[in-house]
Amino acid sequence: MGARHTDVFRVGQTVVVAEVEDNGSGIAEGHMGRVFDPFFTTKPAGKGTGLGLAVCKSIISLHGGTLSIENRSQGGARARLLLRSVRSA
């Protein structure tokens, strides 16, 4: 699932956390390790390129953040975005 949060952030650092959840069927365990792979998709040919999550993760990483996805115990999935908080003086 990418970098561990402790690899990116230091103790005491302020972060912004955004979570997005759905209540669908979740992500098949066999697909979980590939959701951030460029061009990985479960859609039929011609119905999607599979670039969305790969691009999102890359943009977030370039800004020093992390993006992770997990299945929720009650069904559906959760995406969690963590970014460093930058406060202007």
N, C-alpha and C positions, 0 to 999 in steps of 0.2 A: 504494500500500500504506500510506497514512497518513503520519504524521510520521516523519521520519528520526530515528534514535536520537540523533544529534548535536544535533537541535533541542530535545530535551527534557532531556538530561543534560549535566552539566559534567565536564570532565576532573578526575579525582581523586575524584569522587563514588562512593560505594559503592552498587551496585545488586544486586538479586536477579533472577536469570534462571531462568525455568521454561520448559522445552520439552516439547511433547507431539508425538509422531510416530505416524503409522500407516503401514501397508504396503499400502494400497489402491491404487486407480488414480490417485490425485492429483486435482487440480482442473484442469479444462479451461482452457487459456489464455484463451479467450474469456470465462470466468467470473471469472477471477482479480481483475480490476479492480472487480468488483461484490460480492464476498463479504461486505463490511461494509455494503452498502446495506440499509436497512430494507426488509423484505418481499421481498427477493430470495431466490428458492429455485429449485431445479431439480426439486423434487418435484411430483407431480401435484396438482391442485386438491384441497383438503381433507386433504392429507397433511402439511402443515407451513406455518407462517406466514413463515419466513425472518427471524425476529427475533433468534435466538440470538446470532449473531456481532455484530450491530449493538449489542445491549444489552451484551454483554461488552466490546466496544471502548469504549463510552461510560462504563461503570463504571470501567474501567482508566484511561481518560483523566482522569476526575474525581479519581483518586488520583495523578495526575502520572506515569502510566506509559504504556507503549506495548504494542500487540498487533500482531503481523505474522504473515502466513501465506505459506508458499512451498512449492513442490513440491520433493521430494527427488529427487536425481539417480538414486537406485536405486529409485524408485517411491514412491508415497504422498505425504503432505504433512506439513509441520512447522508448528506454531503456536509462536510465541516471545513470551513475556510478560516485560517488564522493568518493575520497580518500584524506586523509591528505597528504600534500606535505612534504617530509622529505628532508632537504638539509644537505649535509655533509659539515663540517667545513673545 
